[in-house]
């Protein structure tokens, strides 16, 4: 287990592509941002580009175009 706000599931299994996560915070700025309790999306860093994809909730689909980790939170 980790003390990070967002658990990086890719640390346990690099081939995990889906999960059921909970939104713990929504940052509604110039670029809306979801903070999840866990994520399969690898963040940008060390010269490696971030993962992209989508997050589905009910009948809504969010397109993920940028992933960052800041202060233990996946942004």
C-alpha positions as CSV (number, residue, x, y, z in Angstrom):
1,X,0.0,0.0,0.0
2,X,1.1,3.6,-0.5
3,X,0.5,6.9,1.3
4,X,0.0,8.7,-2.0
5,X,-3.4,10.3,-2.6
6,X,-3.6,8.6,-6.0
7,X,-2.5,4.9,-6.0
8,X,-0.4,4.3,-9.2
9,X,-1.7,0.8,-10.3
10,X,1.0,0.6,-13.0
11,X,3.6,0.1,-10.3
12,X,2.0,-3.3,-9.5
13,X,1.2,-4.3,-13.1
14,X,2.5,-2.5,-16.1
15,X,-0.1,-4.3,-18.3
16,X,-3.2,-3.1,-16.4
17,X,-5.4,-1.0,-18.8
18,X,-8.7,-0.7,-16.9
19,X,-9.8,0.0,-13.3
20,X,-12.7,1.3,-11.4
21,X,-11.6,4.4,-9.6
22,X,-13.3,7.1,-7.5
23,X,-13.0,10.8,-8.2
24,X,-11.7,12.4,-5.0
25,X,-11.4,16.0,-6.4
26,X,-12.3,18.0,-9.4
27,X,-10.2,21.0,-10.3
28,X,-12.2,23.3,-12.6
29,X,-9.7,25.7,-14.0
30,X,-8.6,26.6,-17.5
31,X,-8.1,22.9,-18.1
32,X,-10.5,20.8,-16.0
33,X,-8.7,18.1,-14.0
34,X,-9.8,14.9,-12.2
35,X,-8.0,13.6,-9.1
36,X,-8.6,9.9,-8.8
37,X,-8.0,7.5,-5.8
38,X,-6.1,5.2,-8.2
39,X,-5.0,5.3,-11.8
40,X,-3.6,3.2,-14.6
41,X,-2.4,6.3,-16.5
42,X,1.3,6.8,-16.4
43,X,2.3,10.5,-15.9
44,X,4.7,12.4,-18.0
45,X,8.2,12.5,-16.6
46,X,11.8,11.8,-17.2
47,X,11.5,12.2,-20.9
48,X,8.6,9.7,-21.2
49,X,5.3,10.9,-22.5
50,X,2.2,10.3,-20.5
51,X,-0.5,7.8,-21.2
52,X,-3.7,8.9,-22.9
53,X,-7.1,7.3,-23.2
54,X,-10.5,7.9,-21.7
55,X,-12.5,7.8,-18.4
56,X,-16.1,6.8,-18.5
57,X,-18.7,7.7,-16.0
58,X,-22.4,6.7,-16.6
59,X,-23.0,8.1,-20.1
60,X,-20.2,10.6,-20.1
61,X,-16.7,10.0,-21.5
62,X,-13.7,12.2,-20.6
63,X,-10.8,12.2,-23.0
64,X,-7.4,12.0,-21.1
65,X,-4.8,14.0,-23.0
66,X,-2.3,14.9,-20.2
67,X,-1.4,13.1,-17.0
68,X,0.9,14.5,-14.2
69,X,1.8,13.6,-10.6
70,X,2.1,16.4,-8.2
71,X,2.3,16.2,-4.4
72,X,1.2,12.5,-4.6
73,X,-1.9,13.3,-6.7
74,X,-2.4,12.1,-10.2
75,X,-3.5,15.1,-12.2
